[in-house]
Amino acid sequence: MMNEHLSEILKEDYDHWVSSPDDSRIVAWKDGGGHADVFDSISGEKVVTIKAEMDHWFWAPGGKELISHDYRITNIWDATTGKYLRSVEATYDRPSE
């Protein structure tokens, strides 16, 4: 169950958020915000901020890593420390918006 205060913060301050596979954490980001924040979903405390301008964030199946994607680059991050782990670059062009 998500912390009620965190629920309000997410609604007011972020455009997107995704729960971890076990629902213990949430990654949240704002379009054009330049970072994503990871929160403990029960306490509502911020665990880490990852500074990266990415369009989409996802949890890896085990919940230990976060995956960010911006149509060309896919990065993998440690979900607890925010440490960059590795990336993969796509070989296609970003679709026009």
N, C-alpha and C positions, 0 to 999 in steps of 0.2 A: 504494500500500500504506500502510495506517495505521500510525503509530508505535505500538509495543507499549505504551509507558507511557501514551500518550493513550487507548488502548483500555481500559486498566484504570481510568483516571480517569472515562471516560464511563460505564462499568458501575457504578462506585461512587457517583458524585456527581450523575448526571443521570438524568432519567426518559425523555428523548427526545433524539435527535440525527439530523441529516440531512446527507449529504455533498453538496458542491457538484457541479454537472454534470461538472466535470473531475476530481473526487475530490481536489482540492488542499486544500480546506478543509472544515470541519465546523461546523455551528451546533448547539449543545446547550443544553437548558433543562430546568428542573425545574418540575413543576406547582406553582404558587403561589410560585415563586422570585423573581418580579419582574424578571428579566433573562434574556438569552440571551448565551452566550459563543461567539465564533468562534475556531476553532483552525486552525493550519496542520497538515494531516494527516500530513505527513512529519516535521517537527521536533517536533510536539506542543506548540509554543508557542502561547499565547493571543494572538490578533491584536487583538481588541477585545471589549469588553462593551457590550451594548446594554441600557439600563435601560428595560424596558417589560414590563408584566404582560399577556402575550398567551398564548393557549391553543395556538396552532400557529405554526410557522415553516417557511418554504419558501424554496428558492433560485429566483430568476428564471432563465429559460433561459440567459442569458449568463454567469451566475455573479457578476455585478458588484453585484447588488442582492439583498437579502433581503426577503421578504414575511412579515409577521406578521398573524395573524387571530384574532379572539376572538368570532366569530359576528355581530358588529355592525360593527366597525371593521376595515378592512384597511389596514395601514400598509406603506410601502415605505421601506427603509433602504439606505444605502450600506454594502456588506458589508465594506469595508476600514476606513472611518473610524467607522462606526456612526451617521453623521449621518442624522437623519430627513429624508426627501425629500418625501413626500406621503401622503395617505390618502384612502380612500373609505369612506363610511358606508352601511351596508345600510339598506334600508327595511322590514325585517321584524324581528320580535321573536325573541330568543334562545329556543331550545326549552327547556322545563323539563327538569331532570335528575332 
